[in-house]
Amino acid sequence: MEKIIIICSTNRVDSMSYQISLLYQEVLKDMNVESEILDLKELPSDFAFSALYENSGQNHDFNPFREVMLENNKFVFIVPEYNGSFPGVLKTFIDGLQFPDSFTDKKCAMVGVSSGIQGGGMALSHLTDIFNYCGMHVLAQKPKLSHIDKHFQDGSMVNELYSTLIKEQAEKLIKF
């Protein structure tokens, strides 16, 4: 079975998205699926200027991120909602990847994370449009975890529905 890469889609320190990434990794482990977390917090601080466009492939600190995306075929994006969409660092990360080989005919799932009521629905919609353009196949089931601060406490999901949605999505991604 192939490894699944979990992308924590923010560079915020101590983010809720990272906590959800860890939880998702544990779900996959319980299903005997190997996974790796790619935490955008670990991106080089200057990558937006030193790894894109004419500098593509030249930033030795960013290149390992590019390689992980090129070498793997299934991904889970844990996507926080920022200002009605997804974090700018995620778009910049996507722009720094090798196009189209990082995306074409690969598969991904998405989980929206929000402190508000919509659970990142608009963020997931925007990101789906980008991945469709890039040729990535997006799993239709996209859990939207609204009011996450009330439903995730002390490293555990206290909302049984959210736990069930993540497990169901993981099962579908494995078969996808």
HUKAPE-V174894 format. One line per field, one symbol per residue. ss: DSSP state (A for helix, B for strand, O for the rest). Layout:
BEGIN
ss = ???
END
This chain:
BEGIN
ss = OOOBBBBBOOOOOOOAAAAAAAAAAAAAAAOOOOBBBBBAAAOOOOAAAAOOAAAOOOOOOOAAAAAAAAAOOBBBBBBBOBOOBOOAAAAAAAAAOOOOOOOOOOBBBBBBBOOOOOOOAAAAAAAAAAAAAAOOBBOOOOOBBOOAAAABBOOBBOOAAAAAAAAAAAAAAAAO
END
